[in-house]
Amino acid sequence: MSGSTQRRSTLRAESENNLQNSEGTGHDSESRATVDSDAERRATLAGKCDWTLVVAASRNGVIGRDDALPWHLRSDLQRFKRLTMGHCLLMGRKTYESIGRPLPGRQTIVLSTKGSGLFSSAHRRSTLRVESKVSPANSQGDHDSESPATLNAEKRPDPFEVVADLDSVSGLVEPGRRVMVVGGAEVYRTALDHCSTIWLTRVLADIDGDTYLPEIDWSQWQLKQVDAVKAGPNDDWPTEFQIWSRREPGT
């Protein structure tokens, strides 16, 4: 992977590290039902890769700036968490290091050309999941809220896997989980051919940045669903949540 692209790669997953006590919406539930139904249909196609690429990009293709997201979109962070919960996140080393630990409730696989030797056993053991107690008032919030300062928190190791190539990924995915490719830019580029679905949050603005979504031949993809999302009080811009499916040969 190129150093500059990896260095600048940025994801919603990184920002989710700071998201606490978020509340779901009926709209998100409907989106997930549609996504899961479509995934089940595609999973029946023999020999078809069923990975999902998950990304947010502005109208002019920006996905990051100065090692950070160039926007704040709380509604998108909430959706990202709900749609990826229970599945397997595939990310690059730089992305993993920016998050600092595996995201709760999901399997984590890190793609690095240096393989598992990149992370020492001490580093792996130091990656801890902090689980805070949830009060009745927050029973509908984010049950995976995390803070090192949380009192009465239980810490336990939350392991992750490291692979040197994409061919090694499928054998590590735990039963019942789907692979979600969550960046950075070079991982998107490398894994695109393995994906049959793209979940794209299109930020409806032209934004300055230094990291861009890799080129995608959209003629090979079919837009299956578009959900317009107005900017809420914690969103910088309105967005569209788009679901794209790879076209079958000859269609």
Secondary structure, DSSP 8 states (H G I E B T S, - for coil): --HHHHHH---HHHHHTT--S----HHHHHHHHHHHHHHHHHHTSTT---EEEEEEEETT-EEEBTTB-SS-BHHHHHHHHHHHTTSEEEEEHHHHHHH-S--TTSEEEEE-TTGGGGS-HHHHHH-EEEE----GGGTTS-TT---TT-TT-EEEE---EEESSGGGTGGGS-TT--EEE---HHHHHHHGGGEEEEEEEEESS----SEE-----GGGEEEEEEEEE---TTBSS-EEEEEEEE--TT-
